[in-house]
Amino acid sequence: KPNLVPLLDENTISDFLKVWTSYDGVTAIDLETKGLDPWDPSGRILCLTIAFDEEKNQAYYIPFNKINKAQLNEFLLNKKLVGNNLKYDVKWLRVYAGLSRESTQIFWDNMKSSQALNELQYNSLKSDAWLFTPYGGYDLDLEKYKKKKPACKSDYSKIPFSVMFPYATMDALVSLACYREHQKRIDSLDKICSQNNGW
């Protein structure tokens, strides 16, 4: 069962970032945002969720307005960042939060590897969760809530914490799980189809 950890206090968040700043391994990140345009003055990042490859079945939720941006910039600097459609998150971190290009380097994007593995499937995190993890349907409560409250579809800031926290935190955890499974399949294909075959 996944262990989802909410970090809600600024001191706790600062301590967490300090502890993990020197970690340079694979780190899955995901953002939830109000709107889709980081240049929109009314847009904002609602939360950052994180999962580390070193830990199994654990992810963290951090409200973005409680993060020290300079500390976050340093925290992300040496990480191997993975996620799904990660260019979207990087755009928000660069434009909205002002993080440096060096701190927002994409190591791996699952959407691209999912497409490479099977271009006939829908390459979203939600579909990959069904195909590659035991977490298929983890977003069901969110989808039910959006059906009841259609205004939330275009404005996630209207989604209550009780719905947002598990869904958003699972995004990071599922991204990491899909990354691991994609690597296994890619390694298998590389063994079958040698790249050093003279062609």
C-alpha positions, -999 to +999 in steps of 0.1 A: +000+000+000+014+034-009+025+057+019+015+093+010+030+120+032+016+155+034+042+181+043+021+212+053+043+232+077+070+255+063+096+243+088+089+207+080+091+214+043+124+232+047+138+203+068+126+178+042+143+197+013+175+200+033+176+162+040+171+154+003+192+181-013+223+160-017+203+131-032+212+129-069+191+098-079+159+095-100+132+117-086+097+118-099+079+152-096+045+164-106+026+198-102-010+206-100-018+241-113-046+266-115-052+268-152-028+257-179-010+289-188+020+298-166+020+334-181-016+340-169-015+364-140-043+345-122-025+311-127-006+295-099+011+262-089-010+246-062+013+218-051+044+199-058+045+161-053+077+141-051+088+104-051+124+092-048+136+060-065+155+052-033+122+047-015+095+022-024+058+031-024+063+065-008+055+100-020+053+135-006+028+164-011+039+200-006+017+231-010+037+252-034+030+286-016+049+273+014+081+264-004+111+286-003+119+290-041+156+294-036+158+263-015+137+244-041+160+255-068+190+241-049+170+209-040+162+201-077+197+210-090+213+176-091+182+153-094+174+130-123+139+144-129+113+120-143+076+124-149+048+124-174+047+152-199+073+168-178+079+198-201+046+212-188+058+211-152+092+225-161+076+254-180+056+263-148+087+260-126+107+282-150+081+308-158+059+310-127+084+301-100+116+315-116+137+284-111+169+280-131+173+261-163+200+240-145+175+229-118+148+219-142+166+195-166+144+166-177+161+132-173+132+111-185+097+117-198+074+086-195+050+100-221+078+096-247+089+062-236+053+050-234+049+062-270+081+044-281+070+012-264+035+012-280+024+040-303-010+024-306-020+031-270-030+063-253+002+075-236-012+092-205-002+086-169-037+073-162-035+046-189+000+037-180-011+032-144-034+004-156-008-011-179+023-010-158+013-006-121-011-019-095-026+016-092-049+017-121-079+039-114-061+059-086-077+091-100-113+078-096-122+101-067-110+131-086-130+122-117-161+117-096-156+151-079-151+168-113-183+153-125-202+167-095-184+201-098-177+208-135-160+242-126-131+222-112-121+209-146-106+242-156-097+253-121-081+227-098-078+253-070-115+246-064-108+210-055-107+204-018-075+191-001-092+158+008-096+150-030-064+168-042-039+153-018-043+116-026-047+121-063-018+146-067+006+126-045-002+094-064+008+112-096+044+113-085+044+077-072+027+064-104+052+083-125+081+067-107+065+032-109+059+036-147+095+048-152+108+016-136+085-006-157+094+012-189+131+007-182+125-030-178+108-033-211+133-011-229+161-032-215+144-064-228+139-049-262+176-038-263+186-074-256+164-088-284+172-061-309+210-055-307+219-019-314+254-030-325+243-050-355+261-032-383+229-015-397 
